[in-house]
Amino acid sequence: MTTPDVESPPPSDEEQPTQPTTVDSGAAAVIAALEQAGVTTVFGVQGGAIMPVYDALYDSPIRHVTMAHEQGAAHAADAYGIVTGEPGICLATSGPGATNLITGIADANMDSDPMVALTGQVPTGMVGNDAFQETDTIGITSPITKSNYFADDETTVGDVVGEAFELARSGRPGPTVVDLPKDITNAETDRHPRQPRLPDTYRPASRADSEVVSAAAHALERAEKPVILSGGGVIKGEASDELRAFAIDHEIPVVTTMPGTGSFPEDHELAMEMAGMHGTGYANMAITHCDYLLAIGTRFDDRLTGGIETFAPAAELAHIDIDPAEISKNITADYPLLGDAATVLEQLDNELSGIPHADEWREQCQRWKAEYPMDYQWDPDGPLKPQYVVEQFDELTPSDTIVTTGVGQHQMWAVQYWTYTQPRTWVSSHGLGTMGYGLPAAIGAKIAAPDREVVCFDGDGSFLMTAQGLAVAVREQLDITIAVLNNAAVGMVRQWQDAFFEGRHSASQYPWIPAFDKLAESFGAQGFAVERHDEVESTIEAAISTDGPTVIDFHIDPDENVYPMVPSGGDNGKFALSEDQL
Amino acid sequence: MSQGLQGPPPEDRPDPGAKRTPSGARIDPDNQPEPPRRRVILSALVKHEPGVLAKVAGLFSRRQFNIESLTVGPTAYERHARITLVIEETEPGIDQAQKQLEKLIPVISVTELDGDAVDRELALIKVDGDHPDAISAVADMYDGQAVDVSAETVTVEITGPEPRIDAAIETFERFGIREVVRTGTAALAAGPQETAPGHVAGLTDPTDT
């Protein structure tokens, strides 16, 4: 372990302005619209076509965090949105700036995270001529946004930004894009943008149909094996308190989806934790054998359902969702409950006279918890187990610690072996499965919640994809800890190769990766390397007590795999506990 | 060291004794054939602004909805346009297509038209002009007319519901068809019924302050 001298960054030569922006241009209208929407922080990278907007930002109280890569700006904004519940904002220039945002926008779209991306564009007179750094940002982002806008009028560009912001945060949240041609942002206008408002064609439902609510409630009263499936929509809809009260009052076991992690406290007796491909055995048993499933704010992703034919096959499904297109998209709902999660839970609660007579089922769920414990095997003197690292971190940090991750095995261990008890503490890339999400997300999360501990679990493969973000973490002196669970491989691919490709390790071994502790030091962060179980606790304590970013390179057992596992399209109830069961 | 977790293996676990269909319905899949495909006309009222057609076309392509025709044109109100789609899908597919269309922000409303809706398509059929009288007679039979005549060719215009256009083209094949162009189906709801409601509460001029 080495401890380099890290110099504090030089103080900024400019005081942060405190006065709101005076509109004198399209660009100033853009910034004024953000200020008016309550935005205090944006993430971005400078460039030619977005320069007028950055020039207007120079006089604004809004804090700009310069990122090392636009993908990082999008992920940081996404995580900021997850932690705060309000849209995260990212800025990039036209062409490569905009295309570098694409992964982050697609990620936010899959996970319904509130985000606004502002992209520079070549002047309107040059659009379509293949001008320098021109790309069809609207065309490229149409399938991966809630909506997008080409701003072609300087007098309304601020209104458009306000609408994009309001749309991103309302109903089922999601990313929006405003493409800003340089002549529009440069043009003179003194018109202050109006208050942000939703497009007149967008009216998300609030209360579900009372007859369906009544029918769903009566079916729940009759249920003998009820389960609640709590999805990411519970957290986004600020319904975690209502869910907790509902489940506890009516004594219904709660299974979560991965984005729903933290919506119900995992240390509660009724918590069955995450279901699906790498969900707990008990969650998958509960969901497979239930006779009534109350699903809230979930889109029944294939990583959750496995094969449709075997997903909760005997269950009547009551599905609460604010997006009508998600109801009966993948799983047919017997009780479609279109509305806001908290509101509909209250409606259901008002219709229920008692708790379902399901004592035998509740006991069965507890028996499954005992039968399928998440007890991994380890030897204190043997190779370092990643599950142990995650558990130690959980032990040594406060309960409101925010966890971010990349994608792969480390992500699954981070969700399985940390006990999440609060919403908005789990920040990950679910639907898109974006390797490299973890570090920029940790930057966004720390800036959103500067008083909270932020731990990024990453894999060696994931970390290598966005490691340049360390420069940002050092410059901003962000007190974050990056725990690289390093198995010198893209481990999830290697695991699948062992299970399904006869152990042929095509392009999955990474013995050529750098020493991450030294890499961290070269950026000016503190680096640690750990190989033994007995170094874990003291190193975590040292990293946490360090001000500023730290990286711990955990050299974990390269043969460790993630279980339980339901193969793609498989039967959740037949989850494998080891490779020979696949 | 052995890898993995403890617990009863898959073969020792109980079976739930039920299944869903591939489309997610909770019924006995062995007795439940996949729902048949149905041809329907969807009418969408949309904001008349650049990019709407691209968004609609992109949506249908990305979600693999089976689209037969798509037409777009202005309405009596200059800020609105109407898109008429003919799709052939299963019942859940039709439902999804309609809901996904409604989710697009520039889309004001979407309606699945009833069987009694008025639907028309226009076709121009260019055939060899060797038998002008016979061509004219066939055109009359389909209430069509010759709209262009040259020394070698006759172009006939036919308007009608899609099956009538299909039949006409088949009939004209005897003359030797050189080219055909079809507009796709346009349709309106029958009687006083509104095709796709457009009087959205608060639907205002976007430049209003």
Boltz contact constraints between the chains, C-beta under 6 A:
constraints:
  - contact:
      token1: [A, 142]
      token2: [B, 55]
      max_distance: 6.0
  - contact:
      token1: [A, 142]
      token2: [B, 58]
      max_distance: 6.0
  - contact:
      token1: [A, 143]
      token2: [B, 58]
      max_distance: 6.0
  - contact:
      token1: [A, 143]
      token2: [B, 62]
      max_distance: 6.0
  - contact:
      token1: [A, 147]
      token2: [B, 105]
      max_distance: 6.0
  - contact:
      token1: [A, 156]
      token2: [B, 207]
      max_distance: 6.0
  - contact:
      token1: [A, 194]
      token2: [B, 209]
      max_distance: 6.0
  - contact:
      token1: [A, 199]
      token2: [B, 105]
      max_distance: 6.0
  - contact:
      token1: [A, 200]
      token2: [B, 200]
      max_distance: 6.0
  - contact:
      token1: [A, 200]
      token2: [B, 202]
      max_distance: 6.0
  - contact:
      token1: [A, 200]
      token2: [B, 203]
      max_distance: 6.0
  - contact:
      token1: [A, 201]
      token2: [B, 105]
      max_distance: 6.0
  - contact:
      token1: [A, 201]
      token2: [B, 108]
      max_distance: 6.0
  - contact:
      token1: [A, 281]
      token2: [B, 7]
      max_distance: 6.0
  - contact:
      token1: [A, 288]
      token2: [B, 16]
      max_distance: 6.0
  - contact:
      token1: [A, 289]
      token2: [B, 16]
      max_distance: 6.0
  - contact:
      token1: [A, 308]
      token2: [B, 20]
      max_distance: 6.0
  - contact:
      token1: [A, 308]
      token2: [B, 22]
      max_distance: 6.0
  - contact:
      token1: [A, 308]
      token2: [B, 24]
      max_distance: 6.0
  - contact:
      token1: [A, 309]
      token2: [B, 19]
      max_distance: 6.0
  - contact:
      token1: [A, 309]
      token2: [B, 20]
      max_distance: 6.0
  - contact:
      token1: [A, 313]
      token2: [B, 16]
      max_distance: 6.0
  - contact:
      token1: [A, 313]
      token2: [B, 18]
      max_distance: 6.0
  - contact:
      token1: [A, 313]
      token2: [B, 19]
      max_distance: 6.0
  - contact:
      token1: [A, 313]
      token2: [B, 20]
      max_distance: 6.0
  - contact:
      token1: [A, 314]
      token2: [B, 16]
      max_distance: 6.0
  - contact:
      token1: [A, 314]
      token2: [B, 18]
      max_distance: 6.0
  - contact:
      token1: [A, 324]
      token2: [B, 99]
      max_distance: 6.0
  - contact:
      token1: [A, 325]
      token2: [B, 99]
      max_distance: 6.0
  - contact:
      token1: [A, 325]
      token2: [B, 100]
      max_distance: 6.0
  - contact:
      token1: [A, 325]
      token2: [B, 103]
      max_distance: 6.0
  - contact:
      token1: [A, 330]
      token2: [B, 24]
      max_distance: 6.0
  - contact:
      token1: [A, 331]
      token2: [B, 24]
      max_distance: 6.0
  - contact:
      token1: [A, 332]
      token2: [B, 24]
      max_distance: 6.0
  - contact:
      token1: [A, 332]
      token2: [B, 25]
      max_distance: 6.0
  - contact:
      token1: [A, 371]
      token2: [B, 7]
      max_distance: 6.0
  - contact:
      token1: [A, 372]
      token2: [B, 7]
      max_distance: 6.0
  - contact:
      token1: [A, 377]
      token2: [B, 1]
      max_distance: 6.0
  - contact:
      token1: [A, 561]
      token2: [B, 3]
      max_distance: 6.0
  - contact:
      token1: [A, 563]
      token2: [B, 4]
      max_distance: 6.0
  - contact:
      token1: [A, 563]
      token2: [B, 5]
      max_distance: 6.0
  - contact:
      token1: [A, 574]
      token2: [B, 10]
      max_distance: 6.0
  - contact:
      token1: [A, 577]
      token2: [B, 4]
      max_distance: 6.0
  - contact:
      token1: [A, 577]
      token2: [B, 5]
      max_distance: 6.0
  - contact:
      token1: [A, 577]
      token2: [B, 7]
      max_distance: 6.0
  - contact:
      token1: [A, 578]
      token2: [B, 4]
      max_distance: 6.0
  - contact:
      token1: [A, 581]
      token2: [B, 9]
      max_distance: 6.0
  - contact:
      token1: [A, 581]
      token2: [B, 10]
      max_distance: 6.0
